[in-house]
Amino acid sequence: MDRVVATLPGSIEELCLIRLGLIVHKLRALPFAARMGRAIGTSAAEAIASGAGLLRSEPFRVDGRHFGVLQYWASYESLERWSHRPPHSDWWREALERMRKRGDFGIYHETFLVPRSGVESIYLGCPPVGISAFGRTGESVGTMTTSRDRLGRRGERG
Ligand code: HEM
């Protein structure tokens, strides 16, 4: 079994993570939510290909009514820029209008700005996923063996 560690590309001092979720309250909102899900997938592929700052986008599904995406951005500024333009600015408008009129779904965004020094990872027997899909990968040996060492916290009180 391979044991791989991944670190962020050298140019990234602060990783910007965003978790976006949609929760369907009434079944009639399912087609809207499904359309948004497809639009997110398409726009993520475009944002990665165009170098907008998106590094990786991974959909998740909690249950049939609750799904979303976890995205890794190279900076908060690139995420903010992307969010103020179409297609997102259109989704934003449409979502607020639908909520006002029908209130049949919920949406949430959680943003995390993580300093480079606060990121560590390990992948056992995995295909490229998360940071290992866009970062630098290496073997988990020496000072890369434990999460404490990878975080540079050896010798600190635990
Ligand atoms: C890839 C998926 C998405 C990303 C990365 C994303 C990102 C963002 C960001 C960064 C903001 C904050 C903008 C600011 O305050 O300057 C925002 C706001 C917002 N987004 Fe998204 N978004 C995504 C998907 C969606 C979808 C699918 C919808 C609608 C169905 C949506 C609706 C909204 C709304 C309504 C706001 C304003 C919230 C408020 O402050 O009241 N977003 N989004």
Residues whose N, C-alpha, C, O or C-beta is under 5 A from the ligand:
A	BS01	HEM	I18 L20 M36 I40 L79 E80 S83 W91 W92 A95 L96
